[in-house]
Amino acid sequence: MSTTQQDLTTAVRMFHALSDETRVALVQRLRTGERCVCELMDQLDAAQSRLSFHLKVLREAGIVDCRREGRWAYYWLRPDAFDDLAEAVKLLGPTPGARTTANARCCD
């Protein structure tokens, strides 16, 4: 798999993870640092099983990481994931010198 294909696969996984309102809400709450899943449950008024699913998607996309302490799990954002996401967005943008108008002769 080429680097470009790997970048695309990573971007798709991250965009998918961020395409859900609950997952975006989780990311927003993790911006200030590590949180226990019990705090996230209270803040989002959501069941543990529902949050576990969404946190798993975010973890598999490389956006969050976690650690266990006793029966609780603590989650935080991975800063490098947002560097990767910014690079993915940049790769999807127009290339320098890209045409901004359609070629008028293409449909003659």
QUIFEN-V603045 format. One record per residue. N is the residue number from 0. RES is the residue in three letters. PHI is phi as a letter, one per 40 degrees, with the letter a starting at -180 (NA if undefined). OMEGA is omega in radians with two decimals (* if undefined). Layout:
n->N res->RES phi->PHI omega->OMEGA
n->N res->RES phi->PHI omega->OMEGA
This chain:
n->0 res->MET phi->NA omega->-3.13
n->1 res->SER phi->c omega->3.11
n->2 res->THR phi->d omega->3.13
n->3 res->THR phi->c omega->3.11
n->4 res->GLN phi->c omega->3.08
n->5 res->GLN phi->c omega->3.11
n->6 res->ASP phi->c omega->3.14
n->7 res->LEU phi->c omega->3.12
n->8 res->THR phi->c omega->3.10
n->9 res->THR phi->c omega->-3.14
n->10 res->ALA phi->c omega->-3.14
n->11 res->VAL phi->c omega->-3.14
n->12 res->ARG phi->c omega->-3.12
n->13 res->MET phi->c omega->3.12
n->14 res->PHE phi->c omega->3.09
n->15 res->HIS phi->c omega->-3.12
n->16 res->ALA phi->c omega->-3.10
n->17 res->LEU phi->c omega->-3.10
n->18 res->SER phi->c omega->-3.10
n->19 res->ASP phi->b omega->-3.10
n->20 res->GLU phi->d omega->-3.14
n->21 res->THR phi->c omega->-3.13
n->22 res->ARG phi->c omega->3.07
n->23 res->VAL phi->c omega->3.10
n->24 res->ALA phi->c omega->3.09
n->25 res->LEU phi->c omega->3.13
n->26 res->VAL phi->c omega->3.12
n->27 res->GLN phi->d omega->-3.11
n->28 res->ARG phi->c omega->3.13
n->29 res->LEU phi->c omega->-3.11
n->30 res->ARG phi->d omega->-3.07
n->31 res->THR phi->c omega->3.09
n->32 res->GLY phi->h omega->-3.07
n->33 res->GLU phi->d omega->3.10
n->34 res->ARG phi->b omega->3.03
n->35 res->CYS phi->c omega->3.13
n->36 res->VAL phi->c omega->3.12
n->37 res->CYS phi->c omega->3.06
n->38 res->GLU phi->c omega->-3.13
n->39 res->LEU phi->c omega->3.09
n->40 res->MET phi->c omega->-3.14
n->41 res->ASP phi->c omega->-3.09
n->42 res->GLN phi->c omega->-3.10
n->43 res->LEU phi->c omega->-3.10
n->44 res->ASP phi->f omega->-3.07
n->45 res->ALA phi->b omega->3.11
n->46 res->ALA phi->c omega->-3.13
n->47 res->GLN phi->d omega->-3.11
n->48 res->SER phi->c omega->3.12
n->49 res->ARG phi->c omega->3.14
n->50 res->LEU phi->c omega->3.13
n->51 res->SER phi->d omega->3.11
n->52 res->PHE phi->c omega->-3.09
n->53 res->HIS phi->c omega->3.10
n->54 res->LEU phi->c omega->3.08
n->55 res->LYS phi->c omega->3.11
n->56 res->VAL phi->c omega->3.12
n->57 res->LEU phi->c omega->3.12
n->58 res->ARG phi->c omega->3.14
n->59 res->GLU phi->c omega->3.10
n->60 res->ALA phi->c omega->3.13
n->61 res->GLY phi->g omega->-3.10
n->62 res->ILE phi->c omega->3.10
n->63 res->VAL phi->b omega->3.02
n->64 res->ASP phi->b omega->-3.11
n->65 res->CYS phi->a omega->3.03
n->66 res->ARG phi->a omega->3.12
n->67 res->ARG phi->b omega->3.04
n->68 res->GLU phi->b omega->-3.05
n->69 res->GLY phi->g omega->-3.12
n->70 res->ARG phi->c omega->-3.09
n->71 res->TRP phi->b omega->3.06
n->72 res->ALA phi->b omega->3.13
n->73 res->TYR phi->b omega->-3.05
n->74 res->TYR phi->b omega->3.06
n->75 res->TRP phi->a omega->3.10
n->76 res->LEU phi->c omega->3.04
n->77 res->ARG phi->c omega->-3.08
n->78 res->PRO phi->d omega->-3.12
n->79 res->ASP phi->c omega->3.10
n->80 res->ALA phi->c omega->-3.12
n->81 res->PHE phi->c omega->2.98
n->82 res->ASP phi->c omega->3.11
n->83 res->ASP phi->c omega->-3.14
n->84 res->LEU phi->c omega->3.10
n->85 res->ALA phi->c omega->3.11
n->86 res->GLU phi->c omega->3.11
n->87 res->ALA phi->c omega->3.12
n->88 res->VAL phi->c omega->3.13
n->89 res->LYS phi->c omega->-3.14
n->90 res->LEU phi->c omega->3.14
n->91 res->LEU phi->c omega->-3.12
n->92 res->GLY phi->c omega->3.13
n->93 res->PRO phi->c omega->3.09
n->94 res->THR phi->c omega->3.10
n->95 res->PRO phi->d omega->3.13
n->96 res->GLY phi->g omega->3.14
n->97 res->ALA phi->c omega->3.13
n->98 res->ARG phi->c omega->3.12
n->99 res->THR phi->b omega->3.10
n->100 res->THR phi->b omega->3.13
n->101 res->ALA phi->c omega->3.07
n->102 res->ASN phi->c omega->-3.06
n->103 res->ALA phi->c omega->-3.08
n->104 res->ARG phi->c omega->-3.03
n->105 res->CYS phi->c omega->-3.04
n->106 res->CYS phi->b omega->-3.14
n->107 res->ASP phi->c omega->*
